[in-house]
Amino acid sequence: MVAVTVIREVTEVADLVAVADLFASIWGRADRPVAPELLRAMAVTGNYVAAASEDGVLTGASFGFLGHDGLHSHITGVIGAGQGIGYALKQHQREWALRHGLKTISWTFDPLVRRNAHFNLAKLGARPVSYLPDFYGAMPDAINGADKSDRLMVHWDLVGGPQWTEPGPGVPALSIGDDGEPLEGKADGPVLLIATPPDIEALRRTDPALARSWRSASRQILGGLLDDGAEVVGFEQGAYVIVREQQ
């Protein structure tokens, strides 16, 4: 029997408490990353709070607020792999934004989480606009561990979509070594590839030092390239595709 997924905006306290508890469960936190009373205030003042349920069971939620350039999607979480639910939530969010006259949704994500990079860039077509070192400060939860909270800020154009063209073959500027370590390349050429580890969240649990080395390498190379004006134009086979202007 196929599960029935329902996504709806929520404003009532009981629903918002359930959403806040869901976020706490997904991130493995004793406290709630977003308080129900904040969600309540945001929901009744015209911001976005939505919940996804399968056969009446809460399986995902998303919270966003109005920013200077559109809707900022602050937190979205789904139980388990949840790719289908996550995609449905983002499409619901997109429709909500368009109904409110908004043309862009922005959000941040950890650039080392490969599945999120693929989802955000390859599936949705969001475009990274900046690298933000340790954006939230310490986040000692089950996902972030003791790692620095570096983030990529992305913008999702709801009207035009990404205007990307095939950049041609790339040169590895950061790749994966035989022991899973980050290997820096020469980074010579207009198109570069920045690899990500297969599962950074597991790596933080099993080898925190190696996880930190990936954070440092990504910040230096990916962050450095974006700071210098390079553009991320895709995500293929676990790596960011970067185009930079030739000097």
N, C-alpha and C positions, 0 to 999 in steps of 0.2 A: 504494500500500500504506500503510495507516494505521500510524503509529509506536505502539509499545506503551510506555506510561509505567509505571514501577515506582518506588514510594516506599517506602523502608525505613529503619529505624533502623540506625545504623552505630556500631560500637565498636572495630573493629580498626584498628591503626595505619595500614596501607596505605590503607584507605578514608578515614581522617581526614586524612591527608596530601593525598589527592586533593581532599577538601572544602576544606581550607585553601588549596590552590593555586587552586581554582575561585574562591573569594572574592577572592584577590589579582588574578586575571585580570579579574574583573568590575569591580573598583574601580580597576584600572589601577595597582597598587602593586608596587614592587620587593620589598617585604617582605610578610608575611602579616598581614592585619588580625586574625586569630585564629590562634594557634599550634596545631599539631597536638597537642602535649603537653597543652595546656589542654583541647582538645576531648576528648582521651582521658580525662583526669581527670574532666571533667564527665560524659561518657557513661557511665562505669562507676560513678558515684555517684548515678545515678538522674535525670539531667537529659536534655534533649532534643537529640539530634543526628540529623538525617535527611538522606538524599540521594535525589534524583530522577534517574532514568536513562531515556532513550529508546532502545530497542533496544540496551541495554547501554552507552550513552554517557552519562557524567555531564553533566546539563544544569541542575541546581539543587541547592540545599542550604539547610538552616535549622538554626540553633543557638539554644537557649533554656535558661534556668535558672530554678529555683524562686525566687520572690520572696515578699515578705510578703503579697501579695494575689493570688497565683496564679502562672502561668507568665509570665516575662518573655522575650519573643522578641527576642534581641539582634541577630541578623543573619540575613537571608534574601536569597539572590541566585539569579537565573536567567540563563541565557545568552540574549541577544537580547531580543525583546519578552517572550516567556515568560509571557503572561497566563494561559494555560491551566495551565502548570506551576506558576506562582506560586499560583494559586487552589487547585490540588490539594495543594500543600504546606501551605497554611494550613488546609485541611480535615483533612489528616492530623494536623497539629499540634492542631487542635481536638479530634479524636477521642482523641488521646493524653492531652490535658489532662483530658478528661471521664473517661477510664478511671482516671486518678490522683486523681479526686475534686476537681479544680480547676474553678472556675466562671468564671474570668476569664483572658484573655491580654492582656498589655500590651506595647507597643513604641513606639519613637519613629520619626518620619520627618521629612524636610525638607518644611516646609509649602509651599515654592515649587515642588516637583516635582508638576506637575499630574496626571500619570498615577497617581502613588502616592496622591495625595489622593482621586482618584476611586475607585481600587481599595479603599483602606482604609475610606472612609466610605460611598460609594454602593453598592459591591458587597458588602463584608463587613459593613457596619453598625457598624464600630467608632466610638467616641465620643471626640473630643478632650477631655482634662481639664486640660491646662496647656500653656503656651508656655514653652519653655526656651531662653533666649538662649545662644548659643555653647556648647552643652551638652558637646561633646566637645573643645573647643579646636580647635587647628589640625588640619586633615585634608587635607594636600596630595596628593590623589589625582586621578584623571582625572574623577571625578564632582563632588567638592566644590571642586576648584581652590583658590584662595586665599580663598574666601568664608568667612564666619563659619558655624559649625556649629549654627545655630539649629534646634530641633526641636519638633515637637508630640508630646506624650505622649498616646497613645490607649489606651482600655480596650475590649476586646471582650467583651461579656457573652455567654457561651456558652449560657446557659440562657434568659434572658428576651428577649434581643435589644434593639435600640434602641426606645424608646417615643416615637418622633417623630411629630408631627402636622404637617400642612401649615401653615406659618406665614403664608402670604399673600405679596403682592408685597413685594420688598425695595428699599431705597434704596442705590445704589452708594456705599460708603464708600471703596473703592479700585478704580479701573478702569484700563484700558489706554489710553494716549494714542495719537495718530496716529503717533508715532515709536516706539511700543513702550514708552514710559516709564510709570511708575506715576503715576496722577492721584488725589489725595486729594479726596474729596467732603465734603459737609457732615455726613454721618453723623447726620442727624436722623430719628428714627423707631424703632419697636421692632424692625424687621427690616432687617438690613443685608447687603450683598453685598461680599465681599472678593475681588477678582480675583487670578488668578495668571498669570504669563507663560506663553505656549504651550510653551516649551522652555527652562527656566532652565539646563540643563546646556550646551546649545549656546551660550546667551548668555554664559556664563562664559568660553567659549573665544573668542568673536568680539567681545564688548564687555564686558569685566570691570567697567568703571565703571557701566554700565547695570545689570548684574547686582547690583552692590553697592547701587545705589539701590533695587532691588526688595527686597533683604534689609532695608534700613533702614526702608522704608515698611511692609513686612509686620510687622516687629517692633514698630513704633510703633503701628500700627492694630489688626492682629489680636492681637498680644500684649497691647496695652493694653486691648482689649475683654475678653479672657479674664481678665486680672488684675482687671478691674472686675466680674467675675461674669457676663459674657455667656456664652451657650452656642452652640456650633456644632451646628446641627441638620441639616446636609446639605451636599452639594457638587453644584452644578448648573451646567452650561455653563461650567466652568472657574473657578467662584467658590465660596467658602465662604458658606453661608447662616448668618447670625448672628442670634440672638434675644437681646435684652437687656431687663432690667426697666426700666420707666419710672419716673423719679423723681417 
